[in-house]
Amino acid sequence: MRTIAATVPVNDPGRTDQVHLDRDDLWAGLLRKAQNAVPFVPAIQECTVVQRTADGLVREVVIHGERVREEVVFHPKWRVSFSRHDERATWLIHNDIGEDETGLTLTFSAAVDLDESEEGELQAERMRAGYLVALQNTLALTRESVAAGRTPTTH
């Protein structure tokens, strides 16, 4: 297993023109992303919730043309975890809301089945770049939702 991670600040203090997100706003955005990842994650072409559980949901996504079943667990206002365990691959992905000296952060981390070869390293870098785009999309779409006055999605 290889670990890939990236953290981005949620709010840029130098951008007074930008909608400021708080933890509740970001949590609502992560819930929306869990229920329909298509607008947030460029690699996902389809996303269907097939079951709701006490602490999350089960969804089917089509990612890079492959249909995958993921279990999603909500850790309120802190973490959303996505796991896949099947004969083709295993992964555990976390989207974490954190804080540092500059304010709120959004961290993506993933433990994925990639070998330690040069090809595995290239795949990891491509994945990390894709996840950075997904983090930025999550923040942008959440800002749009807050600016439009949409009510948060609850679970």
C-alpha positions in Angstrom: 0.0 0.0 0.0 1.2 3.5 -0.8 -0.1 6.7 0.9 -0.9 9.8 -1.1 -1.8 13.0 0.7 -2.5 16.7 0.0 -3.7 19.6 2.2 -5.1 22.9 1.0 -6.2 25.9 3.0 -10.0 26.4 2.9 -10.0 30.2 3.0 -7.4 32.5 1.6 -7.0 35.5 3.9 -5.8 37.7 1.0 -9.0 37.0 -1.0 -11.7 39.3 0.5 -13.8 38.8 -2.6 -14.1 35.1 -1.8 -17.0 33.5 0.2 -15.6 32.6 3.6 -16.4 28.9 4.5 -16.8 27.7 8.1 -16.7 24.1 9.3 -20.4 23.7 8.8 -20.3 24.9 5.2 -17.4 22.6 4.4 -19.1 19.7 6.1 -22.2 20.3 4.0 -20.0 20.3 0.9 -18.3 17.0 1.8 -21.7 15.4 2.3 -22.9 16.6 -1.1 -19.6 15.3 -2.6 -20.2 11.9 -0.9 -23.7 11.6 -2.3 -22.9 12.8 -5.9 -19.2 13.0 -6.6 -19.6 13.7 -10.3 -19.4 17.5 -10.2 -16.5 17.4 -7.7 -14.2 14.6 -9.0 -13.3 14.8 -12.7 -12.3 11.1 -12.8 -15.8 10.0 -11.7 -18.4 9.7 -14.5 -21.3 8.3 -12.4 -22.3 8.1 -8.8 -25.3 6.4 -7.4 -26.2 5.9 -3.7 -27.4 2.3 -3.3 -27.8 2.2 0.4 -27.9 4.5 3.4 -26.5 3.4 6.7 -26.6 4.8 10.3 -23.2 6.5 9.8 -22.8 6.8 6.0 -23.8 5.2 2.7 -22.8 2.7 0.1 -22.4 4.0 -3.4 -21.5 2.8 -6.9 -19.2 5.1 -8.9 -17.8 4.8 -12.3 -14.2 6.0 -12.2 -12.0 6.0 -15.3 -14.6 3.7 -16.9 -14.6 1.1 -14.1 -17.7 0.5 -11.9 -16.7 0.4 -8.2 -18.6 -0.1 -5.0 -17.5 2.2 -2.1 -18.5 2.2 1.5 -18.7 5.8 2.8 -18.5 6.6 6.5 -19.3 10.0 8.0 -17.4 11.2 11.1 -19.4 14.4 11.7 -17.8 17.7 10.9 -14.3 16.1 10.7 -13.9 13.2 8.2 -15.5 11.4 5.4 -14.0 8.0 4.6 -14.3 6.1 1.3 -13.3 2.4 1.2 -13.1 -0.2 -1.5 -12.2 -3.8 -1.0 -12.7 -6.2 -3.9 -10.8 -8.6 -6.0 -9.5 -5.9 -8.3 -8.2 -3.3 -5.8 -8.3 -1.9 -2.3 -8.2 1.7 -1.1 -9.0 3.8 1.9 -9.5 7.5 1.2 -10.1 10.2 3.8 -11.3 13.8 3.3 -10.5 15.6 6.6 -11.5 19.0 7.9 -8.6 20.3 10.0 -7.1 23.5 11.3 -3.7 25.0 11.3 -2.3 28.5 12.2 -3.9 30.0 9.1 -7.4 28.5 9.7 -9.4 25.6 8.3 -7.8 23.1 6.0 -9.1 20.3 3.8 -6.9 17.2 3.6 -7.1 14.3 1.2 -5.3 11.2 2.1 -5.4 7.8 0.5 -3.9 4.4 1.1 -3.9 2.6 -2.3 -2.7 -0.6 -3.9 0.3 0.7 -5.8 3.7 -0.9 -5.9 7.0 0.8 -5.1 8.2 0.8 -8.7 8.8 3.9 -10.9 5.5 3.2 -12.6 3.8 3.1 -9.2 5.4 6.4 -8.4 4.1 8.0 -11.6 0.6 6.6 -10.9 0.8 8.1 -7.4 1.8 11.5 -8.7 -1.1 11.4 -11.3 -3.5 10.5 -8.5 -2.3 13.2 -6.2 -2.7 15.8 -9.0 -6.2 14.6 -9.6 -7.1 14.7 -5.9 -5.8 18.3 -5.7 -8.2 19.2 -8.5 -11.0 17.4 -6.6 -10.1 19.4 -3.4 -10.2 22.7 -5.3 -13.5 21.7 -7.0 -15.0 20.8 -3.6 -14.1 24.3 -2.2 -15.3 26.1 -5.3 -18.6 24.2 -5.5 -19.2 24.6 -1.7 -18.6 28.4 -2.1 -21.1 28.5 -4.9 -23.6 26.7 -2.8 -23.1 29.0 0.2 -23.3 32.1 -2.0 -26.5 30.9 -3.5 -28.0 30.4 0.0 -28.6 26.7 -0.5 -29.4 24.7 2.7 -26.8 22.2 3.7 -27.3 18.5 3.0 -27.7 16.5 6.2 -27.1 12.9 7.0 
